[in-house]
Amino acid sequence: MPTPLALARRLLPGLLLAAAAAARADAQVLRFAEMDAGTIGRLDRARTVVVIPGGILEQHGPLLAVNADGLRNERVAEAVAAGVAARPGWTAVILPTVPLGARGFETAARRPGFPGSVAVRPSTLQAVFSDLGDALAAQGFRHVFVVHGHGDPDHNRALDLAGDYFRDTYGGMMVHLLGRRGCQAESVGAPPAALFGPEAERADAGSPHAGALETARTWYLRPELVDSAVLRRAPDVTAPGPDAWAAAARAADWPGYVGAPRHATLDLGRWIVEREAAGCTELALRLLDGADESTIPRYADEMRSIPPVRAMMDELARADEEQGARQARWREKAPARP
């Protein structure tokens, strides 16, 4: 049996090589907001990927921070950037998180005005990310990944359309990763029964908002933001589907979530985070290797193909149009400015 010293000598070269490789990868993950114009101008456009994380400010009831989606998106963005930068000669640049998203869950649950959400219309989100694409394309960037997971189908469709605009206009690639199958953990299989058993699955009922899975993920990412004692006392709000969400939200004491967050565990959160990070990184690298992004199913299309979800989206779209018309009527009456 080798002595500790001999074992250390045997392992040291490999550890040093691993540390050097990690240092090289870290050196190629850059922060756009911390760079000067000259450094940005010298980046090799053919081997630079721009990563744009997003984060809707959305109520998640009494258990989770309103930036729960943003915490998840930032972690995935870091993983994708590190995966890109680990490739020899490639650089990843991360933009600051864009704190805008379309429609908080309370809108889908027919409980507008529930405290905590600050969202925009899907058309606004599409315009913002199209503008960002224009600005990046004008500087020569052609590889862009958007990391902005949020459950509303039209939120995802808006980001998909911004990416389609970038591709058709500039011949580049601007893909909303968390809107594609294979990136989200939920889109590539259920958690193991040891982490999320039949009882938890029945109570959670496929929760799209602040249920067991999202709570577990957020708890794992930022444990200091989740009070485990309060979490364990959280009542189940079992609500499978849009009609059930609305029925639950009509209750005066609706907590702002659906599902069974009390079944969240840190191990479940770790499983979700690691699976998403690996899936999104693998998808990003396949796209850089030439995979046809049009062949990768879109979450928004899959959700809108479900009749009750499509009916809900159409209803919400009419409300969005009225909001836009209200703003336009005000602009027509607004006094002229010099």
C-alpha positions in Angstrom: 0.0 0.0 0.0 1.6 3.3 -1.0 2.5 5.8 1.7 0.5 9.2 1.8 3.6 10.9 0.4 4.0 8.5 -2.5 0.2 8.7 -3.2 0.4 12.5 -3.3 3.4 12.4 -5.7 1.4 10.1 -8.0 -1.7 12.2 -8.0 -0.1 15.7 -8.1 0.7 15.8 -11.9 -2.9 15.0 -12.8 -4.3 17.5 -10.2 -2.0 20.2 -11.6 -3.1 19.5 -15.2 -6.8 19.6 -14.1 -6.2 22.8 -12.3 -4.5 24.3 -15.3 -7.3 23.2 -17.6 -9.9 24.7 -15.2 -7.9 28.0 -15.1 -7.8 28.2 -18.9 -11.5 27.6 -19.1 -12.2 30.2 -16.4 -10.0 32.7 -18.2 -12.2 32.4 -21.3 -15.5 33.0 -19.5 -15.7 36.8 -19.6 -18.2 39.3 -18.1 -19.4 41.7 -20.8 -20.2 44.4 -18.2 -16.6 44.3 -16.8 -14.9 44.6 -20.2 -13.7 47.7 -22.0 -14.5 48.4 -25.7 -11.1 47.5 -26.9 -11.1 44.1 -25.3 -14.6 43.4 -26.7 -13.4 44.5 -30.2 -10.5 42.1 -30.2 -12.6 39.0 -29.5 -12.5 36.4 -32.3 -16.1 36.5 -33.5 -15.9 33.1 -35.2 -15.0 31.5 -31.8 -16.9 33.7 -29.3 -20.3 32.8 -27.8 -22.4 35.4 -26.1 -24.6 34.0 -23.3 -27.6 36.1 -22.2 -29.3 35.0 -18.9 -32.8 36.3 -18.1 -34.9 36.3 -15.0 -38.5 37.3 -14.6 -39.5 38.9 -11.3 -42.4 36.6 -10.4 -44.2 35.9 -7.2 -43.6 32.4 -5.9 -45.8 32.6 -2.8 -44.4 32.7 0.7 -41.7 30.2 0.2 -39.4 31.4 -2.6 -37.8 34.6 -3.8 -39.4 36.4 -6.7 -36.2 35.9 -8.6 -36.3 32.1 -8.4 -36.3 31.7 -12.2 -33.4 34.1 -12.5 -31.3 32.1 -10.0 -31.9 28.9 -12.1 -31.1 30.7 -15.3 -27.9 32.2 -14.1 -26.6 28.8 -12.9 -27.4 27.2 -16.3 -25.8 30.2 -18.1 -22.6 29.7 -16.1 -22.5 26.0 -16.9 -23.1 26.6 -20.7 -20.4 29.3 -20.7 -17.9 27.0 -18.9 -18.7 24.2 -21.4 -18.0 26.5 -24.4 -14.9 28.0 -22.8 -13.4 24.5 -22.2 -13.1 24.0 -25.9 -9.7 25.1 -27.2 -9.7 28.5 -28.8 -13.3 29.3 -27.7 -14.4 32.2 -25.5 -17.7 32.7 -23.7 -19.0 36.1 -22.7 -21.8 36.4 -20.3 -24.1 39.5 -20.4 -25.8 40.8 -17.3 -29.0 39.2 -16.4 -32.0 40.8 -18.2 -34.7 41.0 -15.4 -37.7 40.9 -17.7 -40.1 38.1 -18.5 -43.6 37.7 -19.8 -46.5 37.0 -17.5 -46.3 35.8 -14.0 -48.1 32.6 -13.1 -50.9 34.5 -11.3 -52.0 35.7 -14.7 -52.5 32.2 -16.0 -54.3 31.4 -12.7 -56.7 34.4 -13.3 -55.4 36.2 -10.2 -53.8 39.4 -11.7 -52.3 41.8 -9.2 -51.1 39.1 -6.8 -48.2 40.7 -5.0 -44.7 40.2 -6.3 -44.7 39.9 -10.1 -43.3 42.6 -12.3 -43.6 41.3 -15.9 -44.0 42.5 -19.4 -46.0 41.5 -22.5 -44.6 38.7 -24.7 -44.4 41.3 -27.6 -42.3 43.5 -25.3 -40.0 40.7 -24.4 -39.6 39.7 -28.1 -38.7 43.3 -29.0 -36.2 43.6 -26.2 -34.3 40.4 -27.2 -34.6 41.3 -30.9 -33.0 44.6 -30.1 -30.2 42.9 -28.1 -29.6 40.6 -31.1 -29.4 43.7 -33.4 -26.8 45.3 -31.1 -24.7 42.2 -30.9 -24.9 41.5 -34.6 -23.8 45.0 -35.5 -20.6 44.2 -33.6 -20.1 41.0 -35.5 -21.3 38.4 -33.0 -23.0 35.4 -34.6 -23.2 32.9 -31.8 -25.7 33.7 -29.0 -27.4 31.6 -26.4 -30.3 32.9 -24.4 -30.9 31.2 -21.0 -34.3 32.4 -19.8 -36.4 29.6 -18.5 -40.0 30.5 -17.4 -43.1 28.4 -17.7 -45.4 30.7 -19.8 -45.6 29.3 -23.4 -45.8 32.8 -24.9 -42.7 33.9 -23.0 -40.9 31.1 -24.6 -42.4 31.7 -28.0 -41.3 35.4 -27.8 -37.7 34.3 -27.2 -37.9 31.7 -30.0 -39.1 34.4 -32.4 -36.3 36.8 -31.4 -33.9 34.0 -32.2 -35.6 33.3 -35.5 -35.3 36.9 -36.4 -31.6 36.9 -35.6 -31.0 33.8 -37.7 -33.0 35.0 -40.7 -31.6 38.6 -40.6 -27.9 37.9 -39.8 -27.3 34.3 -40.7 -26.2 33.6 -37.2 -27.5 31.5 -34.3 -29.5 33.0 -31.3 -31.1 30.0 -29.5 -33.3 30.1 -26.5 -31.8 27.0 -24.8 -34.3 26.5 -22.0 -37.1 26.6 -24.6 -35.8 23.4 -26.3 -36.3 19.8 -25.5 -33.2 18.3 -23.9 -32.2 21.3 -21.9 -34.9 21.4 -19.1 -34.6 18.6 -16.7 -38.4 18.2 -16.8 -38.3 17.7 -20.5 -36.0 14.6 -20.5 -37.6 12.4 -17.8 -39.0 12.3 -14.4 -36.8 12.3 -11.3 -36.0 8.9 -9.8 -38.6 7.4 -7.5 -36.0 7.5 -4.6 -36.0 11.3 -4.9 -39.6 11.9 -5.9 -42.0 9.1 -5.1 -45.6 8.3 -6.2 -47.1 10.2 -3.2 -45.1 13.3 -4.0 -45.9 13.0 -7.7 -49.6 12.8 -7.0 -49.7 15.7 -4.6 -47.6 17.9 -6.9 -49.7 17.0 -10.0 -47.1 18.3 -12.5 -46.9 21.7 -10.9 -45.7 24.4 -13.3 -45.1 27.0 -10.5 -43.4 26.8 -7.1 -44.2 23.2 -6.5 -41.9 20.5 -5.3 -39.4 20.6 -8.2 -39.0 24.4 -8.5 -38.8 24.6 -4.7 -36.1 21.9 -4.5 -34.1 23.6 -7.3 -34.2 27.0 -5.6 -33.5 25.6 -2.2 -30.4 23.8 -3.5 -29.2 26.9 -5.4 -29.7 29.4 -2.5 -30.5 27.5 0.7 -30.3 30.7 2.8 -33.4 32.0 0.9 -35.7 29.1 1.9 -37.0 28.6 5.4 -37.1 24.8 5.7 -39.4 24.9 8.8 -42.0 27.0 6.9 -41.6 24.8 3.9 -42.4 21.6 5.7 -45.7 23.1 6.9 -46.7 24.4 3.5 -50.2 23.0 2.5 -50.6 21.0 -0.7 -52.4 22.8 -3.5 -53.0 19.9 -5.9 -54.1 21.5 -9.2 -53.6 19.5 -12.5 -54.2 21.9 -15.4 -55.3 25.4 -16.2 -58.9 25.1 -14.9 -57.6 23.7 -11.6 -55.1 26.5 -11.3 -57.8 29.1 -11.7 -60.0 27.3 -9.2 -57.2 27.1 -6.6 -56.4 30.8 -7.1 -60.0 31.9 -6.5 -59.5 31.0 -2.8 -59.0 34.1 -0.7 -56.1 32.4 1.1 -54.4 31.1 -2.1 -50.6 31.0 -1.2 -49.5 31.8 -4.8 -48.3 28.4 -5.8 -49.7 25.1 -7.0 -48.4 21.7 -6.2 -46.7 20.2 -3.1 -43.5 22.1 -2.2 -43.2 20.3 1.1 -41.9 17.3 -0.8 -38.8 19.3 -2.0 -35.5 18.0 -0.8 -31.9 19.2 -1.4 -31.0 16.0 -3.1 -33.9 16.5 -5.5 -32.7 20.0 -6.1 -29.2 18.8 -6.9 -30.5 16.2 -9.3 -32.5 18.9 -11.2 -29.7 21.5 -11.3 -27.0 19.0 -12.4 -29.3 17.5 -15.1 -30.3 20.9 -16.5 -26.7 22.1 -16.5 -25.5 19.0 -18.3 -28.4 18.9 -20.7 -28.2 22.6 -21.7 -24.4 22.4 -22.1 -24.6 19.3 -24.3 -27.3 21.0 -26.4 -25.3 24.2 -26.8 -22.2 22.3 -27.9 -24.2 20.2 -30.4 -25.5 23.4 -31.9 -22.0 24.8 -32.2 -21.0 21.6 -33.9 -23.6 22.2 -36.6 -26.8 20.6 -35.3 -29.9 22.0 -37.1 -31.7 23.9 -34.4 -35.0 23.7 -36.4 -35.1 20.0 -35.7 -35.0 20.4 -31.9 -38.6 20.5 -30.5 -39.7 23.7 -28.9 -41.3 23.8 -25.5 -43.7 26.6 -26.6 -44.9 24.6 -29.5 -45.5 21.5 -27.4 -47.4 23.5 -24.8 -49.5 25.4 -27.2 -50.5 22.1 -28.9 -52.5 21.2 -25.7 -56.1 22.5 -26.3 -56.8 23.9 -22.8 -53.3 25.6 -22.7 -53.8 27.0 -26.2 -57.3 28.4 -25.2 -55.7 30.0 -22.1 -52.9 31.5 -24.2 -55.4 33.0 -26.7 -57.4 34.6 -23.9 -54.3 36.1 -22.4 -53.2 37.3 -25.8 -56.4 39.3 -26.1 -55.7 40.9 -22.7 -52.1 41.7 -23.9 -53.6 43.4 -27.0 -55.9 45.5 -24.9 -53.0 46.6 -22.7 -51.0 47.6 -25.8 -54.0 49.5 -27.2 -54.5 51.3 -23.9 -50.9 52.5 -24.0 -51.3 53.5 -27.7 -54.4 55.6 -26.9 -52.5 57.4 -24.2 -49.6 58.2 -26.6 -52.1 59.6 -29.1 -53.4 62.1 -26.5 -50.0 62.8 -24.9 -48.9 66.4 -25.3 -46.2 67.1 -27.8 -42.7 67.6 -26.4 -40.1 70.0 -27.9 
